[in-house]
Amino acid sequence: MEKEKQLLIKCRMLIEQSLNWGESSAWGNSDFEQLSEKIFEKTHVQLSVSTLKRIWGRVRYENFPTTATLNALACFSGYDSWRDFKQKNLENESITSSAGGVAIIPGEKAPGPIIDHKKLNISYFSPKRVLATVGGLLVISMFVYIYHTHNAKSVDPSKIKFEAVKVSDSLPNSVIFNYDASAFKSDSVYIQQSWDTTRRERVAGNGKQHTSIYYNPGYFIAKLIVDNKIVKECIVNIKTKGWKGIIEKWPVPIYLSEKDIKHKGFMGITESLFRQKTGSPVFNGTWVKYANVRGFKGIDAANFSFEATVRNSSAIEASVCRQVKAIILGKGMAIIIPLADKGCISALNLLTGDNWISGKNHDMSAFGCDFSQFQNLKLVVEKHHFSVYLNNKMILNTQQKYTIGEIEGIRFEFEGAGEIKDVKLSTPGSVTYYDNF
């Protein structure tokens, strides 16, 4: 079992290196949620946030992970299975040993190097010399570790500066980051816009300012990262003036005017305009977003209802699955309710704010729609119960342990052309926000 534990630690290290999110000890709940989503996207296996926290030692748990969990972690690390991971990593240790190194497998005696005594000077590879060399390397490693740990701990937090200043109230929005990480005396300093590691930029270790462009609205937690460790965070809240339509395109999206999206009786974009804007008659994998990020004061994230009337208006030849997502943005977390053509419910992923529900291992057929008609979607969050209704029929009732915090915005996403008829967000006995297009 000790050997298995050491291999699990190595697998964890490989995952941390591939993510490049900094020290895992600094990961928050949203980081584990994002990791759960990434593992699912690559392996089609859903590992819960609580499972990942147990694996990373954030929650005390004595039992070893199940084979299914280990297989998912190994596959995410680039191996065929946990057995494949074990075999290849044990083979690497054997190869290291045969090349003259010392490969120690926990719980077993370290094997001696394989040496051709006819060709080599035996005294050079004497046990004392090998032990002295290994001991020396361990001492050096220990001093390097202590040096870096001491340096990290010795930096006065008051000497670390990291703040964001928006240059406007429109989109796109350049943000000026005023920072000071000089106390670390490091040349490995980065500023990351949010949880998304693709939005990470290297900055001067002794620099003072850096600018970055935010193309999408939202509530973002920017990160100052030194030596792969998050040392400070700040909030970047990019709001909209009413509803904003955006067609996703890398690296720069396509913005839609109010005239493009506002129509009599609905908000959305027609197929013909979608083709004109994207230059393609096929919309598979191309998403258009409608966002209203403003801060919804008076809405209690633990007690509210959300209603919308929507449909994906694309022809099936243009968008095979015709997916739709209704998203409620909170401070640091979100709720995602997906809909799709009935034949594509396997591709759906629902987020309650603290838990992912996947169409790969849950029956999501109730979220399949006939988009020839408008669909009335409703969400009710009350007393830690999370209930979803479609056309006045309850299709999901589950628990929500943690709220998403203060509600900052609403966003709809359509795979292709789509229409929104009305939107309502309210807390009983408090306030109601209502848009009827």
C-alpha positions in Angstrom: 0.0 0.0 0.0 2.9 2.4 0.7 4.1 1.9 -2.8 0.6 2.8 -4.1 0.6 6.0 -2.0 3.9 7.1 -3.4 2.7 6.6 -6.9 -0.5 8.6 -6.1 1.7 11.5 -4.9 3.7 11.3 -8.1 0.5 11.3 -10.2 -0.7 14.4 -8.2 2.6 16.1 -9.0 2.2 15.4 -12.7 -1.3 16.9 -12.7 -0.1 20.0 -10.8 2.7 20.5 -13.3 0.3 20.2 -16.2 -2.1 22.7 -14.7 0.5 25.2 -13.7 -1.8 26.8 -11.2 0.8 27.3 -8.5 1.1 25.5 -5.2 -1.9 23.1 -4.6 -1.9 24.2 -0.9 -3.2 27.6 -2.2 -6.0 26.1 -4.3 -9.5 27.1 -3.4 -12.9 25.5 -3.9 -13.2 27.0 -7.4 -9.8 25.5 -8.4 -11.0 22.0 -7.5 -14.3 22.6 -9.3 -12.3 23.6 -12.4 -10.1 20.5 -12.1 -13.2 18.3 -11.8 -14.5 19.8 -15.1 -11.1 19.4 -16.8 -10.8 15.7 -15.8 -14.3 15.1 -17.0 -13.7 16.8 -20.4 -10.6 14.6 -21.0 -11.7 11.3 -19.4 -15.5 11.5 -19.3 -15.3 10.5 -15.7 -16.8 12.8 -13.1 -14.8 13.2 -9.9 -16.5 15.3 -7.2 -14.8 18.3 -5.5 -14.9 16.4 -2.2 -13.1 13.4 -3.8 -10.4 15.6 -5.3 -10.0 17.4 -1.9 -9.4 14.0 -0.2 -6.8 13.0 -2.8 -5.0 16.3 -2.3 -5.1 15.9 1.5 -7.5 18.9 2.1 -10.0 16.6 3.7 -9.0 13.8 6.1 -9.9 10.4 4.7 -8.2 7.1 5.6 -9.3 4.9 2.7 -7.4 4.7 -0.6 -9.1 6.0 -3.8 -11.2 3.5 -5.8 -9.8 2.0 -9.0 -12.2 4.1 -11.1 -10.8 7.3 -9.5 -7.2 6.2 -9.9 -7.9 5.3 -13.6 -9.4 8.8 -14.2 -6.3 10.5 -12.6 -3.9 8.4 -14.6 -5.8 9.0 -17.9 -5.8 12.8 -17.2 -2.0 12.5 -16.7 -1.6 10.9 -20.1 -1.7 7.2 -19.3 -4.1 4.5 -20.4 -5.0 3.4 -16.9 -3.7 3.3 -13.3 -2.1 -0.1 -14.1 -0.3 1.5 -17.1 0.8 4.4 -14.9 2.2 2.0 -12.3 4.0 -0.2 -14.8 5.7 2.6 -16.6 6.7 4.5 -13.5 8.1 1.3 -11.9 9.9 0.6 -15.2 11.5 4.0 -15.1 12.8 3.3 -11.6 14.3 0.0 -12.7 16.0 1.8 -15.7 17.4 4.4 -13.3 18.8 1.7 -11.1 20.4 -0.3 -14.0 22.1 2.9 -15.2 24.0 3.2 -11.9 21.5 5.3 -9.9 19.7 4.2 -6.7 16.0 3.6 -7.2 14.2 3.2 -3.9 10.7 1.7 -3.8 8.9 2.4 -0.5 8.8 -0.7 1.7 11.6 -2.4 -0.2 15.4 -2.5 0.1 17.1 -0.2 -2.3 18.7 -2.3 -5.1 22.4 -1.9 -5.8 23.6 -0.7 -9.2 24.3 -3.2 -11.9 28.0 -2.9 -12.7 30.3 -4.7 -15.1 33.3 -5.4 -12.8 35.6 -6.2 -15.7 35.2 -2.7 -17.2 34.7 -0.5 -14.1 36.8 0.5 -11.1 35.0 -1.4 -8.4 36.3 0.8 -5.6 34.7 3.8 -7.3 31.3 2.2 -6.9 31.9 1.0 -3.3 28.8 1.1 -1.0 30.4 3.8 1.1 30.9 6.1 -1.9 27.4 5.5 -3.1 25.9 6.2 0.3 28.1 9.3 0.6 26.9 10.6 -2.8 23.3 10.0 -2.0 23.6 11.5 1.4 25.2 14.6 -0.1 22.5 15.0 -2.6 19.8 14.7 0.1 21.6 17.4 2.2 21.8 19.7 -0.8 18.1 19.2 -1.6 17.2 19.8 2.0 19.1 23.1 2.0 17.5 24.2 -1.3 14.0 23.4 0.1 14.7 25.3 3.3 16.1 28.3 1.5 13.1 28.6 -0.8 10.6 27.9 2.0 12.3 30.5 4.3 12.4 33.0 1.5 8.7 32.6 0.8 7.7 32.9 4.5 10.1 35.7 5.2 8.4 38.1 2.8 6.3 40.6 4.7 2.7 40.5 3.2 2.5 44.3 3.5 5.4 44.6 1.0 3.4 42.6 -1.7 1.2 45.0 -3.8 -1.5 43.9 -6.2 -4.4 46.0 -7.3 -6.5 46.5 -10.5 -7.7 49.7 -12.0 -10.2 49.6 -14.9 -9.6 52.3 -17.6 -13.3 52.4 -18.7 -16.8 51.1 -18.1 -17.2 49.5 -21.5 -16.0 46.5 -23.5 -13.3 45.6 -24.2 -11.7 46.9 -21.0 -8.0 47.3 -20.4 -7.1 46.9 -16.8 -4.0 48.4 -15.2 -2.4 46.1 -12.6 -0.3 47.9 -10.1 2.0 45.3 -8.4 5.1 44.9 -6.4 6.7 41.5 -6.0 10.3 42.7 -5.7 10.6 41.4 -2.2 10.6 37.9 -3.6 13.7 38.6 -5.7 12.4 36.3 -8.4 12.2 36.5 -12.2 9.3 34.0 -12.3 6.4 36.4 -11.8 3.0 36.2 -13.6 -0.3 37.9 -13.6 -3.3 35.7 -14.4 -6.7 37.3 -15.3 -8.8 34.6 -13.6 -8.8 30.8 -13.1 -8.1 30.4 -16.8 -4.3 29.6 -17.1 -4.4 30.6 -20.8 -4.9 34.1 -19.6 -1.6 34.2 -17.7 1.2 36.7 -18.7 4.8 36.9 -17.5 5.8 40.2 -16.0 9.0 41.8 -14.8 10.0 40.6 -11.3 11.0 44.2 -10.3 8.2 45.8 -12.4 5.4 48.0 -11.1 2.7 48.0 -13.7 1.2 45.7 -16.3 -1.9 46.1 -18.5 -4.2 43.4 -19.6 -7.3 43.3 -21.9 -10.6 41.8 -20.7 -12.9 41.0 -23.7 -15.7 39.4 -21.7 -17.8 40.8 -18.8 -17.8 39.0 -15.5 -16.6 38.9 -11.9 -13.0 37.8 -12.1 -10.4 37.0 -9.4 -7.0 38.0 -10.8 -3.9 36.3 -9.4 -0.3 37.5 -8.7 1.9 34.3 -9.0 5.5 34.1 -7.9 7.5 30.9 -8.4 4.3 29.0 -9.3 2.6 30.1 -6.0 -0.4 32.5 -5.7 0.8 35.2 -3.4 -2.1 37.7 -3.8 -5.4 38.1 -5.5 -7.6 41.1 -6.4 -11.1 41.5 -7.9 -11.8 42.7 -11.4 -15.5 43.3 -12.0 -16.3 44.0 -15.7 -19.9 45.1 -16.0 -22.2 45.7 -18.9 -24.6 48.5 -19.7 -27.7 46.3 -20.1 -27.5 43.2 -22.3 -24.4 42.6 -24.4 -24.2 40.1 -27.2 -20.8 38.4 -28.0 -19.9 35.7 -30.5 -17.0 33.7 -29.1 -13.9 33.7 -31.2 -10.3 33.2 -30.3 -8.4 35.3 -29.4 -10.7 38.3 -30.0 -14.5 37.8 -29.9 -17.1 39.4 -32.2 -19.2 42.1 -30.5 -22.9 42.5 -31.5 -24.7 45.8 -31.5 -28.0 46.4 -29.8 -29.6 46.5 -33.2 -28.2 43.0 -33.9 -29.7 41.4 -30.9 -32.9 43.4 -29.9 -36.0 42.4 -31.9 -39.7 42.7 -31.5 -40.7 40.0 -28.9 -37.2 38.5 -28.3 -33.5 39.1 -27.9 -31.2 37.0 -30.0 -29.5 36.7 -33.4 -30.9 35.2 -36.6 -29.3 32.5 -38.6 -28.6 34.8 -41.5 -26.8 37.4 -39.3 -24.9 34.6 -37.6 -23.6 33.3 -41.0 -22.7 36.9 -42.0 -20.8 37.5 -38.8 -18.9 34.2 -38.7 -18.6 33.5 -42.4 -19.8 29.9 -41.9 -23.1 28.2 -42.5 -22.3 25.6 -39.7 -22.5 26.7 -36.1 -21.3 23.5 -34.3 -19.0 24.6 -31.4 -19.6 28.3 -32.1 -21.3 30.0 -29.2 -23.0 33.4 -28.8 -23.4 34.9 -25.4 -25.9 37.4 -24.0 -24.7 38.8 -20.7 -26.1 41.3 -18.2 -23.5 41.9 -15.5 -24.6 44.6 -13.2 -24.8 43.3 -9.6 -28.3 42.3 -8.6 -28.8 43.9 -5.3 -31.4 42.5 -3.0 -31.3 39.0 -4.5 -30.5 36.4 -1.8 -28.4 33.7 -3.3 -29.8 31.2 -0.7 -33.4 32.0 -1.6 -34.3 33.1 -5.1 -36.0 32.0 -8.3 -34.9 32.5 -11.9 -37.1 32.1 -15.0 -36.5 32.4 -18.7 -38.3 31.6 -21.9 -35.7 30.4 -24.5 -35.2 28.4 -27.7 -32.3 27.6 -30.0 -33.6 28.7 -33.4 -30.8 27.1 -35.5 -31.7 24.5 -38.0 -30.3 21.0 -37.2 -28.2 21.2 -40.3 -26.5 24.3 -38.9 -26.2 23.2 -35.3 -26.6 19.5 -34.6 -27.1 19.6 -30.8 -28.5 23.1 -30.6 -27.3 23.5 -27.0 -28.4 26.3 -24.7 -27.0 27.3 -21.3 -28.6 29.6 -18.7 -25.9 30.9 -16.3 -26.2 32.8 -13.0 -22.9 34.4 -12.1 -21.9 34.7 -8.4 -18.8 36.0 -6.7 -16.4 33.2 -7.4 -18.9 30.5 -8.4 -21.7 30.1 -10.9 -24.8 28.0 -11.7 -25.1 26.5 -15.2 -28.3 24.9 -16.4 -28.0 23.3 -19.9 -30.5 22.3 -22.5 -30.1 20.5 -25.8 -31.7 18.7 -28.6 -33.0 15.4 -27.3 -30.4 13.3 -29.1 -27.5 15.2 -27.4 -28.3 15.0 -23.7 -25.1 12.9 -23.1 -23.1 16.1 -23.8 -24.7 18.1 -21.1 -23.1 19.3 -17.8 -25.0 21.0 -15.1 -23.4 23.0 -12.3 -25.3 23.6 -9.1 -22.7 26.0 -7.8 -20.9 23.4 -5.8 -21.4 20.2 -7.7 -21.2 19.1 -11.3 -23.8 16.7 -12.8 -22.7 15.1 -16.0 -24.8 13.6 -18.8 -22.1 10.9 -19.1 -23.1 9.2 -15.8 -26.6 10.7 -15.1 -29.8 10.5 -17.0 -30.2 14.0 -18.4 -33.0 13.1 -20.8 -35.4 15.5 -19.1 -33.1 18.4 -20.3 -33.7 17.4 -23.9 -35.9 19.8 -25.8 -38.1 20.2 -28.9 -36.8 23.6 -30.0 -39.6 24.1 -32.5 -41.3 25.7 -29.5 -40.1 28.1 -26.8 -39.0 26.4 -23.6 -39.9 27.8 -20.2 -37.0 27.2 -17.8 -37.2 27.8 -14.1 -34.8 27.4 -11.2 -35.7 27.7 -7.5 -33.0 27.8 -4.7 -34.5 27.6 -1.2 -33.2 26.1 2.1 -30.3 24.4 0.3 -32.6 22.7 -2.2 -31.9 23.2 -5.9 -34.9 22.6 -8.1 -35.1 22.9 -11.9 -38.4 23.0 -13.8 -38.9 22.8 -17.6 -42.3 23.7 -19.0 -43.8 23.6 -15.5 -42.5 20.1 -14.8 -39.8 19.5 -12.1 -36.8 17.8 -13.8 -34.2 18.0 -11.1 -34.3 18.3 -7.3 -31.0 18.1 -5.5 -29.0 19.7 -2.6 -26.9 22.8 -2.8 -24.6 22.9 0.2 -23.0 26.2 -0.6 -24.5 29.3 -2.3 -22.7 31.1 -5.1 -22.4 34.3 -3.1 -23.8 37.7 -4.2 -25.3 37.4 -7.7 -23.4 39.6 -10.1 -24.8 38.7 -13.5 -27.0 36.6 -15.8 -25.7 35.0 -19.1 -27.3 32.9 -21.8 -25.2 30.9 -24.3 -26.4 29.4 -27.5 -24.7 27.0 -29.9 -25.7 28.9 -32.9 -28.7 31.2 -33.3 -31.1 31.6 -30.4 -33.9 33.6 -28.9 -34.7 34.8 -25.4 -38.3 35.9 -24.8 -38.2 37.0 -21.1 -36.0 36.8 -18.0 -37.1 37.1 -14.4 -34.9 37.0 -11.2 -36.5 37.5 -7.8 -36.3 36.9 -4.1 -39.7 36.5 -2.3 -40.6 39.5 -0.3 -37.6 41.5 -1.6 -36.9 42.6 -5.2 -37.7 41.4 -8.7 -35.8 42.0 -11.9 -37.7 41.4 -15.1 -37.0 41.8 -18.8 -39.7 41.2 -21.4 -38.3 41.6 -24.9 
